[in-house]
Amino acid sequence: MSAKKKRAPRRSVYDKTVDYHRQTLDDAIRKIDFLINTGMYKSIMVIHGYGQGILKNGLRKHFENCRLVREYYSGEELNATGGDGVTIIYM
């Protein structure tokens, strides 16, 4: 369990949903950072899929080090549609 993970809130509606399937990790990080830095959203569901885990693991590591992300969870932890193929972040 990462340092930013706390007890998972039960929530099924998010301020924004983004789909980064078939994108490079660098592109996905650039795009999600833009959304995070706007300050417009309190929660974002990031769809990254399962694949080889490069995008999923890279994004989650990025969220761990992002000072604006208060906490994040796999969709599996929140019983969200998409399971471990999505990550929900809270600012």
KEMARZA-180713 format. One record per atom (N, C-alpha, C, O): x, y negated, z negated; chain; residue in one letter; atom name; residue number from 1. Coordinates in steps of 0.2 Angstrom, whole numbers, padded with zeros to 4 digits. Each point is the difference from the previous one (the first is absolute). Layout:
N
   east  north     up  c  r   a    k
      X      Y      Z  A  A  CA  NUM
...
***
This chain:
91
   east  north     up  c  r   a    k
   0004   0006   0000  A  M   N    1
  -0004  -0006   0000  A  M  CA    1
   0004  -0006   0000  A  M   C    1
   0005  -0001  -0004  A  M   O    1
  -0006  -0004   0008  A  S   N    2
   0004  -0006   0001  A  S  CA    2
  -0001  -0005  -0006  A  S   C    2
  -0005   0001  -0003  A  S   O    2
   0009  -0006   0002  A  A   N    3
  -0001  -0004  -0005  A  A  CA    3
  -0006  -0005   0001  A  A   C    3
  -0003  -0002  -0005  A  A   O    3
   0001   0001   0011  A  K   N    4
  -0006  -0004   0001  A  K  CA    4
  -0006   0003   0000  A  K   C    4
  -0006  -0003  -0001  A  K   O    4
   0006   0010   0001  A  K   N    5
  -0007   0004  -0001  A  K  CA    5
  -0002  -0001  -0007  A  K   C    5
   0004   0002  -0005  A  K   O    5
  -0010  -0003   0004  A  K   N    6
  -0004   0000  -0006  A  K  CA    6
  -0006   0005   0001  A  K   C    6
   0000   0004   0005  A  K   O    6
  -0004  -0004  -0010  A  R   N    7
  -0006   0004   0001  A  R  CA    7
  -0004  -0003   0005  A  R   C    7
  -0002  -0006   0001  A  R   O    7
   0000   0011   0004  A  A   N    8
  -0003  -0002   0006  A  A  CA    8
  -0007  -0003  -0001  A  A   C    8
  -0004   0004  -0003  A  A   O    8
   0002  -0010   0006  A  P   N    9
  -0007  -0002  -0001  A  P  CA    9
  -0004   0004   0005  A  P   C    9
   0002   0002   0005  A  P   O    9
  -0008  -0002  -0006  A  R   N   10
  -0005   0004   0004  A  R  CA   10
  -0003  -0006   0004  A  R   C   10
  -0004  -0004  -0002  A  R   O   10
   0006   0004   0009  A  R   N   11
  -0003  -0005   0004  A  R  CA   11
   0000   0003   0007  A  R   C   11
   0005   0003   0002  A  R   O   11
  -0010  -0005   0002  A  S   N   12
  -0001   0003   0007  A  S  CA   12
   0000  -0006   0005  A  S   C   12
   0000   0002   0006  A  S   O   12
   0000  -0008  -0008  A  V   N   13
  -0001  -0006   0005  A  V  CA   13
   0007  -0004  -0001  A  V   C   13
   0002  -0002  -0006  A  V   O   13
   0001   0000   0011  A  Y   N   14
   0006  -0003   0000  A  Y  CA   14
  -0001  -0007   0004  A  Y   C   14
  -0004   0000   0005  A  Y   O   14
   0008  -0005  -0007  A  D   N   15
   0000  -0006   0004  A  D  CA   15
   0002   0000   0007  A  D   C   15
  -0003  -0003   0004  A  D   O   15
   0007   0008  -0002  A  K   N   16
   0003   0000   0006  A  K  CA   16
   0002   0008   0002  A  K   C   16
   0002   0003  -0005  A  K   O   16
  -0003  -0001   0011  A  T   N   17
   0002   0007   0002  A  T  CA   17
   0004  -0001   0006  A  T   C   17
  -0002  -0004   0005  A  T   O   17
   0008   0007  -0005  A  V   N   18
   0005  -0001   0006  A  V  CA   18
   0002   0007   0002  A  V   C   18
   0001   0005  -0005  A  V   O   18
   0000  -0004   0011  A  D   N   19
   0002   0007   0003  A  D  CA   19
   0007  -0001   0003  A  D   C   19
   0000  -0003   0005  A  D   O   19
   0005   0006  -0008  A  Y   N   20
   0007   0000   0003  A  Y  CA   20
   0002   0006   0003  A  Y   C   20
   0006   0002   0001  A  Y   O   20
  -0011   0003   0001  A  H   N   21
   0002   0006   0004  A  H  CA   21
   0004  -0002   0006  A  H   C   21
  -0001  -0005   0003  A  H   O   21
   0006   0009  -0002  A  R   N   22
   0004   0000   0006  A  R  CA   22
   0004  -0006   0001  A  R   C   22
   0003  -0002   0005  A  R   O   22
  -0001  -0002  -0011  A  Q   N   23
   0004  -0006   0000  A  Q  CA   23
   0006   0002  -0004  A  Q   C   23
   0001   0005  -0004  A  Q   O   23
   0004  -0009   0006  A  T   N   24
   0007   0002  -0004  A  T  CA   24
  -0001  -0003  -0007  A  T   C   24
  -0004  -0004  -0001  A  T   O   24
   0008   0006  -0003  A  L   N   25
   0000  -0002  -0007  A  L  CA   25
   0002  -0008   0000  A  L   C   25
  -0003  -0003  -0004  A  L   O   25
   0008   0001   0008  A  D   N   26
   0001  -0007   0000  A  D  CA   26
  -0006  -0004   0002  A  D   C   26
  -0001  -0005  -0003  A  D   O   26
  -0002   0007   0008  A  D   N   27
  -0006  -0004   0002  A  D  CA   27
  -0005   0000  -0005  A  D   C   27
  -0004  -0005  -0002  A  D   O   27
   0002   0011  -0001  A  A   N   28
  -0005   0000  -0005  A  A  CA   28
   0002  -0004  -0006  A  A   C   28
  -0004  -0003  -0003  A  A   O   28
   0010   0003   0001  A  I   N   29
   0002  -0004  -0006  A  I  CA   29
  -0001  -0008   0002  A  I   C   29
  -0002  -0003  -0005  A  I   O   29
   0004   0001   0010  A  R   N   30
   0000  -0007   0003  A  R  CA   30
  -0008  -0002  -0001  A  R   C   30
  -0001  -0005  -0002  A  R   O   30
  -0003   0010   0005  A  K   N   31
  -0007  -0002   0000  A  K  CA   31
  -0003   0000  -0007  A  K   C   31
  -0004  -0005  -0001  A  K   O   31
   0005   0010  -0003  A  I   N   32
  -0003   0000  -0007  A  I  CA   32
   0003  -0006  -0004  A  I   C   32
  -0004  -0003  -0004  A  I   O   32
   0010   0001   0005  A  D   N   33
   0003  -0005  -0004  A  D  CA   33
  -0003  -0007   0002  A  D   C   33
  -0002  -0004  -0004  A  D   O   33
   0000   0003   0010  A  F   N   34
  -0004  -0005   0002  A  F  CA   34
  -0006  -0001  -0003  A  F   C   34
  -0002  -0005  -0003  A  F   O   34
  -0002   0011   0003  A  L   N   35
  -0007   0000  -0004  A  L  CA   35
   0001  -0001  -0007  A  L   C   35
  -0004  -0004  -0003  A  L   O   35
   0009   0007   0000  A  I   N   36
   0001  -0001  -0008  A  I  CA   36
   0002  -0007  -0001  A  I   C   36
  -0003  -0003  -0005  A  I   O   36
   0007   0000   0009  A  N   N   37
   0002  -0007  -0001  A  N  CA   37
  -0005  -0006   0001  A  N   C   37
   0001  -0005  -0002  A  N   O   37
  -0006   0007   0006  A  T   N   38
  -0006  -0005   0001  A  T  CA   38
  -0003  -0001  -0007  A  T   C   38
  -0003  -0006  -0001  A  T   O   38
   0003   0010  -0003  A  G   N   39
  -0004  -0001  -0007  A  G  CA   39
  -0007   0001   0001  A  G   C   39
  -0004  -0002  -0005  A  G   O   39
   0001   0004   0011  A  M   N   40
  -0007   0000   0001  A  M  CA   40
  -0003   0006  -0003  A  M   C   40
  -0006   0001   0000  A  M   O   40
   0010   0005  -0001  A  Y   N   41
  -0003   0006  -0002  A  Y  CA   41
   0002   0002  -0007  A  Y   C   41
   0006  -0001  -0002  A  Y   O   41
  -0011   0004  -0001  A  K   N   42
   0002   0003  -0007  A  K  CA   42
   0001   0008   0001  A  K   C   42
   0004   0002  -0005  A  K   O   42
  -0006   0001   0010  A  S   N   43
   0001   0007   0001  A  S  CA   43
   0000   0001   0008  A  S   C   43
  -0004  -0003   0003  A  S   O   43
   0008   0008  -0001  A  I   N   44
   0001   0002   0007  A  I  CA   44
   0001   0007   0000  A  I   C   44
   0004   0003  -0004  A  I   O   44
  -0008   0000   0008  A  M   N   45
   0000   0007   0002  A  M  CA   45
   0005   0001   0006  A  M   C   45
  -0002  -0002   0005  A  M   O   45
   0007   0005  -0006  A  V   N   46
   0005   0001   0006  A  V  CA   46
   0000   0007   0002  A  V   C   46
   0001   0005  -0004  A  V   O   46
  -0004  -0004   0010  A  I   N   47
   0000   0007   0003  A  I  CA   47
   0007   0001   0004  A  I   C   47
   0001  -0004   0005  A  I   O   47
   0002   0009  -0007  A  H   N   48
   0007   0002   0003  A  H  CA   48
   0000   0007   0003  A  H   C   48
   0004   0002   0004  A  H   O   48
  -0009   0002  -0006  A  G   N   49
   0000   0007   0002  A  G  CA   49
   0005   0004  -0004  A  G   C   49
   0003  -0002  -0004  A  G   O   49
  -0003   0008   0006  A  Y   N   50
   0004   0005  -0003  A  Y  CA   50
   0007   0001   0004  A  Y   C   50
   0005  -0002  -0003  A  Y   O   50
  -0006   0004   0009  A  G   N   51
   0006   0001   0004  A  G  CA   51
   0006   0003  -0004  A  G   C   51
  -0001   0005  -0004  A  G   O   51
   0007  -0007   0005  A  Q   N   52
   0006   0002  -0003  A  Q  CA   52
   0001  -0003  -0007  A  Q   C   52
   0005   0001  -0003  A  Q   O   52
  -0009  -0006   0002  A  G   N   53
   0001  -0004  -0007  A  G  CA   53
   0005  -0006   0001  A  G   C   53
   0001  -0003  -0006  A  G   O   53
   0001   0002   0011  A  I   N   54
   0005  -0006   0001  A  I  CA   54
  -0003  -0006  -0002  A  I   C   54
   0002  -0004  -0004  A  I   O   54
  -0008   0002   0007  A  L   N   55
  -0004  -0006  -0001  A  L  CA   55
  -0003   0000  -0007  A  L   C   55
   0001  -0005  -0003  A  L   O   55
  -0004   0010   0001  A  K   N   56
  -0003   0001  -0006  A  K  CA   56
   0005  -0002  -0006  A  K   C   56
  -0001  -0004  -0004  A  K   O   56
   0007   0008   0004  A  N   N   57
   0005  -0001  -0005  A  N  CA   57
   0003  -0006   0001  A  N   C   57
   0002  -0003  -0006  A  N   O   57
   0000   0000   0012  A  G   N   58
   0003  -0006   0000  A  G  CA   58
  -0004  -0006  -0002  A  G   C   58
   0002  -0004  -0003  A  G   O   58
  -0009   0004   0004  A  L   N   59
  -0004  -0005  -0002  A  L  CA   59
  -0001   0000  -0008  A  L   C   59
   0000  -0005  -0003  A  L   O   59
  -0001   0011   0001  A  R   N   60
   0000   0001  -0008  A  R  CA   60
   0006  -0003  -0003  A  R   C   60
   0000  -0003  -0005  A  R   O   60
   0006   0005   0008  A  K   N   61
   0006  -0003  -0003  A  K  CA   61
   0000  -0007   0000  A  K   C   61
   0003  -0004  -0005  A  K   O   61
  -0005   0001   0011  A  H   N   62
   0000  -0007   0001  A  H  CA   62
  -0005  -0003  -0006  A  H   C   62
   0002  -0006  -0003  A  H   O   62
  -0008   0009   0002  A  F   N   63
  -0004  -0003  -0005  A  F  CA   63
   0003   0000  -0007  A  F   C   63
  -0002  -0004  -0004  A  F   O   63
   0005   0009   0003  A  E   N   64
   0004   0001  -0007  A  E  CA   64
   0004  -0006  -0001  A  E   C   64
   0001  -0003  -0006  A  E   O   64
   0002   0000   0011  A  N   N   65
   0005  -0005   0000  A  N  CA   65
  -0003  -0007   0001  A  N   C   65
   0004  -0005   0000  A  N   O   65
  -0010   0005   0002  A  C   N   66
  -0003  -0007   0002  A  C  CA   66
  -0003  -0003  -0006  A  C   C   66
  -0004   0002  -0003  A  C   O   66
   0006  -0008   0002  A  R   N   67
  -0001  -0004  -0006  A  R  CA   67
  -0008  -0002  -0001  A  R   C   67
  -0003  -0001  -0005  A  R   O   67
   0000   0001   0011  A  L   N   68
  -0007  -0002   0001  A  L  CA   68
  -0005   0005  -0001  A  L   C   68
  -0006  -0001  -0001  A  L   O   68
   0009   0007   0002  A  V   N   69
  -0005   0006  -0001  A  V  CA   69
   0000   0002  -0008  A  V   C   69
   0005   0002  -0002  A  V   O   69
  -0011  -0002  -0001  A  R   N   70
   0000   0001  -0007  A  R  CA   70
   0000   0008  -0001  A  R   C   70
   0003   0002  -0005  A  R   O   70
  -0007   0001   0009  A  E   N   71
   0000   0008  -0001  A  E  CA   71
  -0003   0002   0007  A  E   C   71
  -0003  -0003   0004  A  E   O   71
   0005   0010  -0003  A  Y   N   72
  -0002   0003   0006  A  Y  CA   72
  -0002   0008  -0002  A  Y   C   72
   0003   0002  -0004  A  Y   O   72
  -0007   0001   0009  A  Y   N   73
  -0002   0007  -0002  A  Y  CA   73
  -0001   0003   0007  A  Y   C   73
  -0002  -0003   0005  A  Y   O   73
   0003   0009  -0005  A  S   N   74
  -0002   0004   0006  A  S  CA   74
  -0007   0001   0000  A  S   C   74
  -0004   0000  -0005  A  S   O   74
   0001   0001   0011  A  G   N   75
  -0007   0000   0001  A  G  CA   75
  -0003   0007  -0004  A  G   C   75
  -0005   0000  -0003  A  G   O   75
   0010   0005   0002  A  E   N   76
  -0002   0006  -0003  A  E  CA   76
  -0001  -0002  -0008  A  E   C   76
  -0005   0003  -0003  A  E   O   76
   0009  -0007   0000  A  E   N   77
  -0001  -0002  -0007  A  E  CA   77
  -0007  -0004  -0001  A  E   C   77
  -0003   0001  -0006  A  E   O   77
   0000  -0004   0011  A  L   N   78
  -0006  -0004  -0001  A  L  CA   78
  -0006   0004   0003  A  L   C   78
  -0005  -0003   0001  A  L   O   78
   0006   0009   0002  A  N   N   79
  -0005   0004   0003  A  N  CA   79
  -0002  -0004   0006  A  N   C   79
  -0006   0000   0002  A  N   O   79
   0010  -0004   0002  A  A   N   80
  -0002  -0004   0005  A  A  CA   80
   0000   0004   0007  A  A   C   80
   0004   0005   0000  A  A   O   80
  -0008  -0007   0004  A  T   N   81
   0000   0003   0007  A  T  CA   81
   0007   0000   0003  A  T   C   81
   0003  -0006   0000  A  T   O   81
   0000   0011   0002  A  G   N   82
   0007   0000   0003  A  G  CA   82
   0005   0003  -0004  A  G   C   82
   0005   0002   0002  A  G   O   82
  -0007  -0001  -0009  A  G   N   83
   0004   0004  -0004  A  G  CA   83
   0007  -0003  -0001  A  G   C   83
   0001  -0006   0000  A  G   O   83
   0004   0010   0001  A  D   N   84
   0007  -0002   0000  A  D  CA   84
   0003  -0003   0006  A  D   C   84
   0005  -0003   0000  A  D   O   84
  -0010   0002   0005  A  G   N   85
   0002  -0003   0006  A  G  CA   85
  -0001  -0008   0000  A  G   C   85
   0000  -0004   0005  A  G   O   85
  -0002   0002  -0011  A  V   N   86
  -0001  -0007  -0001  A  V  CA   86
   0003  -0002  -0007  A  V   C   86
   0001   0004  -0004  A  V   O   86
   0000  -0011   0004  A  T   N   87
   0003  -0003  -0007  A  T  CA   87
  -0004  -0006  -0001  A  T   C   87
  -0001  -0004   0005  A  T   O   87
  -0001   0003  -0011  A  I   N   88
  -0004  -0006  -0002  A  I  CA   88
   0005  -0004  -0004  A  I   C   88
   0002   0002  -0005  A  I   O   88
  -0002  -0008   0007  A  I   N   89
   0005  -0005  -0004  A  I  CA   89
  -0005  -0005  -0003  A  I   C   89
  -0005  -0003   0002  A  I   O   89
   0007   0000  -0008  A  Y   N   90
  -0003  -0005  -0004  A  Y  CA   90
   0005  -0005  -0002  A  Y   C   90
   0005   0001  -0002  A  Y   O   90
  -0007  -0008   0004  A  M   N   91
   0004  -0005  -0001  A  M  CA   91
  -0002  -0004  -0007  A  M   C   91
   0003  -0005  -0002  A  M   O   91
***
